């Protein structure tokens, strides 16, 4: 599997990419469908944190579709982390396409910075989460 999605709470979803999917694969479509279904079924805004250290969406058309999903009424916000500078370019592209006000804050070099950003979006959203366990690979 190129990615895994873990529900950390009713409001917080953790996404880990294990490798960047081939643009011609059906992985990206399955990922987008899974996110859309989660948002459609939610009763409250959902926030996302993505581990992009080992993979990421690199297809700009898929990033555009993801940006459209980010307009969903239950999309609370998102952030990502990876120390690779090229990953930041893709995250900024997503932020621009989704018309977010602070695209520079979407990408972080460390998980700690990404978690701090989530806390700025919604205080307490990361409480009671065992980040050591979540971030194990």
C-alpha positions, 0 to 999 in steps of 0.5 A, a space after each residue: 500500500 502506498 499510503 495508510 490513513 489512521 483515525 486518531 480521534 473523531 476530529 483528527 486523521 493521520 495520513 502516512 505516505 510510504 512512497 509516491 504513487 505513479 501518476 498512472 496508478 489508481 492509488 491517487 483516485 482511491 485516496 481521494 475517494 477515501 477522503 471524500 467518503 470520510 468527509 461526507 460521513 463526518 458530523 463535524 470538521 475533520 483535520 488532517 496531518 500528513 507524514 510525507 517523509 517517504 512519499 507524496 502526491 506529485 501529480 498536479 491534477 491530483 493535487 487540484 482534485 485534493 484542493 477541491 475536496 479541501 473546500 468540503 464543509 467538513 474539511 477543518 484544516 490540514 498540515 504536513 511534514 517532511 524535511 525534503 524541500 521538494 515536498 514543500 513545493 507540492 504542499 504549497 501548490 495544494 495550498 494555492 489551489 485550495 485558496 488557503 490564506 496561509 500556504 506557507 504554514 501548511 508544510 513543516 520540517 518536523 512532526 512537532 511543528 506540524 502538531 503545533 500548527 494543528 493546535 493553532 488551528 484548533 486548541 486541544 485537537 492533539 491532546 491525548 495522542 501518543 505521537 511516539 506510537 503514531 510516528 513509528 515506522 
